[in-house]
Amino acid sequence: MSDILNSLVQIVGEKGVSNHPEEIWFYSRDPGTLEPHEPDFVVAPRRVDEVRDIVKFAYEKSIPLVPMGNGMALTGLVRPLKGGIVMDMKRMNKILEVNERGRYVVLEGGVSQGQLKAYLEDNYPHLRHSIPDAPPGTTIAANVALHGQGRLTQQYGFNSDMVTGLEVVLPTGEVCKVGSCSIGPYWFSKGPSLPDISGLFLGWLGATGVFTKVGLRLFPRKSLRDVEVFVTDRADLVEDIIYRLTHTEMIEDLTIWFQPKPMIFKDNYHINVYFTGDTEEEIEFKRKMIWDSLKVHMDSKDGGFMGVGAMKATFLEEPQRSIAAFADVPKGGGFEYSGPISPIEHFAKYTAKVYELAAKYNLLFAGTARVISGGHAMMYGISFAFNRADKEMMNNVKEALEEANEFTLEHGSIPWKPTVSEQQMTMNMMDPNTLKIMKMIKKNLDPKGIMNPGNWEVS
Amino acid sequence: MEPMRTIEHGNLVHRCFRCGYCKFPSDYVDFNCPSYKAAAFDTYSSGGRMWLIRAWLNNEIKTGPRFADILYSCVACGNCTEQCVYPGFKDHLLDIFEEAKGELVGEGLIPPTVRDYFKAITVNGNPYKLPQNERGKWAEGINIEEYSDQDYLFYVGCVGSYDEVGMHMARNVGTVLKESGLSVGILGSGESCDGNEVKILGETGLFLKLAEDNIRQFNELGVKKIITLDPHAMNTFKKYYPEQGGRYQIYHYTEILDRLIRDKQIIPVENRITVTYHDPCYLGRHHHIYKSPRSVLKSIPGLELVEMRRNGVDAFCCGGGGGNFFTDINGSGEESPSRVRIREALDTGASIVAVACPQCAKMLTDAVKAEEMEGTLVVKDVAEILRESI
């Protein structure tokens, strides 16, 4: 063991390695409900060559290696299921290049969402990226590695669709570039018009390599941003409401939320419609189009736009702090959610299931959905809060989410940032030839199976 | 077998979600938790510390040097309490850290530098292990009287009394106060440690003894109003002395200077300099005094005040708080808080970093040397800049 420690110290220096019980305990778990798995070492590299040397060393010695961003997936994706090394990437936090006219940024694998947001506001105030509502410490690289979503997902798709290039350290230690950056200095395309090999890495949860650099699309930041909230008490209408709203092609972000507390929100479905503009005229025009698109439901008295008032600042905040605050509703510091990527037509069905599970397991819930790519799909979030000091409640959350996952999988949804057991459930349902390709990819890229083992592991 | 431990706010510890808002300033531009910035691991952030305290209270980890290092690396800057998203919990973050350190003190398992600090205070009455009769040396030659029945007591504290940079600052403040005509006196060699760092480092017993002695002395002298050089002393006088019976009107010297300027008792003259101001945590985040020092600087004709990227409630700590000024748990490496902060000051284009705390003054002066910025950037306290402009 001390030989491994010495080798790691030689690569990243004494300060960048730990096998102290304190780091071992902390890096064995995430804030969700899943049981801990202890690493043997935690390392914090600062440079690509350090990452490369760590990976090479781990490969030579067949030591499991888990790359980690902020560890906020809540589904246990950075727990070292087979021990080994956890590699905390957050020290690699340089923003390397912004191509203003090409609207993309190139950054290191540990840059956080918050840091990029602040950097753009300071230096390129007319550009923005698709920031998720996860806490600001979550990293860009981890977010695209798990097909995260953000504030611009309704318009432009998954955040991983916004990747314009990657630099990946392969499990065998080679540093590999993906996309236009592999043939020249520009990072404008992750694939087209080359064969798109980014799919060997995006969505693989770090099981096929470590992202040391990411190219990411940026988008225009309009000077004005507003939100309207449409409310209905009919879950069965939400699908149609989304269809009508997305038809306008004027919406920045479209989210749906329902929750039993506080009482004023109970039994209603709130559809937050975000829109932007450079002038008041543009904003008011879009507002009118949005209102007009739902006239039929207002005329039938099935819903209407509510006064947003003091809540507007909360809704417009990026990231939305109130989402993390949900963890404190039972005064217990925890929540976890299942977020299947689903056909929008399942909204009402899934909503009924949320109520059923909350009642069955006696849990406090929050239901959310985010529309993806103009209405092709949605991320349907089933969230349960828990008290970390209450083991029974935590176990109930775990069981309720497992049941939710099973239910949504049966209905053709695919799990987002799935737990290991959800991955297995998914692979059990997968077309055998699809599974065969996944197995070939994993085996060829990671012949010793060292990268984030246990995840997307085809048996 | 590990002992069963309890701390006063132990029932809140599990409420930390470790979301990490506490690591950042309000606009997320960089990590704003100095110990996390200096270290490589999440364990050194407020959330990490909180989760480890929970594990430790549950006997999932044992008391050890690393755990002590993690606890004592906290500079008590208060960024986490500003940024935490959980009302009712956030107000007690620093209490929980202090209580855990108190347990370590009780178990005798504290870092050697913390132990040495307590020992020096107990034996010598100051962390510098210097004689008590040298406490008033800073005031030699500036004609400021011993406190008898003046309107204000000017309380200097350990750093202002013994540290070279602190003494320079005390002389500047003392001189400006005296020359303004303010009725002010000092305790000189009769002054004792205020105990702020003793308390934050977890030695409650020693703190109470220091507080009792100071309160007795202040009361015997009839002290009603105190001006402090050091925001750390101001903090303890304001927050903790009243519950021990010591109730006084407490001011930081920048508040008094601001008032004297407004009352035309001090009239600054032109001084064409570019200055950036570093907010001390115990003045800013802990007591929300952001305007007074800036008003003093802005009152100087020709002075251009330029703000650092992180300022006010988002200011990045110099790393000296929480007793780290004396215990140096976070070290002096490239990512040490004072060096990070001084690089941020350089980015403003200012030639002077204004400070309002002797601990910040010392930390940043040393950082200027470590970064080899002498000749480019100089650290001066607000009173010194004012004195050069009268």
Contacts between the chains, C-beta under 8 A, distances in Angstrom:
chain1	res1	chain2	res2	distance
A	15	B	39	7.4
A	15	B	40	5.6
A	15	B	333	7.7
A	16	B	40	5.1
A	18	B	40	7.8
A	18	B	41	6.2
A	20	B	64	7.9
A	20	B	66	4.3
A	21	B	61	5.4
A	21	B	62	7.1
A	21	B	64	6.9
A	21	B	66	7.2
A	22	B	43	5.2
A	22	B	52	5.7
A	22	B	61	6.2
A	22	B	64	7.8
A	22	B	66	5.0
A	22	B	67	5.6
A	22	B	70	6.1
A	23	B	41	5.4
A	23	B	43	5.5
A	25	B	52	7.1
A	25	B	55	5.5
A	25	B	60	6.4
A	25	B	61	5.3
A	26	B	41	7.6
A	26	B	42	6.2
A	26	B	43	5.0
A	26	B	48	5.8
A	26	B	51	6.1
A	26	B	52	6.5
A	27	B	41	7.9
A	27	B	42	7.6
A	31	B	17	5.6
A	31	B	18	5.3
A	31	B	19	7.4
A	42	B	41	6.4
A	44	B	40	3.7
A	44	B	41	6.3
A	70	B	20	6.2
A	71	B	42	7.7
A	72	B	19	7.2
A	72	B	20	7.5
A	88	B	40	7.3
A	88	B	41	6.6
A	88	B	42	7.0
A	90	B	42	8.0
A	91	B	40	6.2
A	112	B	28	7.1
A	113	B	28	7.8
A	114	B	24	5.7
A	114	B	27	7.9
A	114	B	28	2.7
A	114	B	29	7.8
A	115	B	28	6.1
A	115	B	29	6.8
A	115	B	30	6.7
A	117	B	27	7.9
A	117	B	28	6.1
A	118	B	27	5.0
A	118	B	28	5.0
A	118	B	29	3.8
A	118	B	30	7.8
A	119	B	29	7.4
A	121	B	27	7.3
A	122	B	29	7.3
A	122	B	309	7.8
A	135	B	19	4.2
A	135	B	20	5.1
A	135	B	21	5.8
A	136	B	20	7.3
A	136	B	21	6.9
A	136	B	24	5.6
A	136	B	28	4.3
A	137	B	19	7.8
A	137	B	20	3.8
A	137	B	21	8.0
A	137	B	23	6.0
A	137	B	24	7.0
A	321	B	21	6.7
A	321	B	85	4.9
A	322	B	85	7.8
A	324	B	17	6.1
A	324	B	19	4.2
A	324	B	21	6.6
A	324	B	85	5.1
A	325	B	85	4.8
A	325	B	86	6.6
A	327	B	17	4.3
A	327	B	19	7.4
A	327	B	86	8.0
A	328	B	15	6.2
A	328	B	17	7.3
A	328	B	85	7.7
A	328	B	86	4.6
A	328	B	89	6.9
A	331	B	15	6.2
A	332	B	14	6.3
A	332	B	15	6.4
A	333	B	14	5.4
A	333	B	15	4.2
A	333	B	16	5.4
A	333	B	17	4.8
A	333	B	86	7.8
A	334	B	17	6.4
A	335	B	17	7.8
A	387	B	14	7.3
A	388	B	14	4.2
A	388	B	15	7.5
A	389	B	14	4.4
